Amino acid sequence: MRHLSRSLMQLNLATHASHAGVDEAWLELTSERVTRGQYVDRLSRVFGFEGPVEGVLAYTPQLNDGLDLDIRRRARAGFIALDLIELEVTPAQLSMIPQCPDVAPFTTAAEALGWLYALERSALLHDLVRHHLLARMPELESAVSYLSAFRGAAAERWAELGEAIDAVAISPAIFDTIATAATMAFDLAERWYRPAHGGFIATRFGANARLG
């Protein structure tokens, strides 16, 4: 059995104030009035944020040095693309989804882990969201591969991440770097997910994506 990561618990506390905004973006999909259009819009926004972050993570060599993390196995943006296509977003429309331009290459494993933590913490809400969406709209069964990506493995992946953070956060200064990076990721994600941010599938393509 994997041990409970002390650094991960501390990171949860250190970034607590930044959790609500990103959580709310997912919890909006648990409304009794949630629509297919809202789901398409949420997936497209997440695709535009997580895709660039995953790309940068994949090219952070320091993240693989002595850490038991398979970054490519953790990537989920591809599942979003599959779900959007199932929702009748065309490949051409998919290619036009705006990508967050503010994600820069990471210079250290500590910085990369902070961003990875921010991405994976959101996945803790995915089971709740998936169950609600399917209860309201069973026809989405073939379009929830992203929300199902960690199904049955969330605890194991979370523990692996905690162990990696423990291995890297060997000093208060390094822990602070991780926490600062995570806070930056949460704050950028919250701004990117705001409904006022235009240019996404639901607003650009309307009925062509069967948003009803």
PyMOL commands that set and color helices and strands:
alter all, ss='L'
color gray80, all
select helices_A, chain A and resi 6-14+16-30+36-58+61-64+71-74+77-86+91-95+109-136+138-143+154-168+172-193+201-204+206-209
alter helices_A, ss='H'
color red, helices_A
deselect
rebuild
show_as cartoon
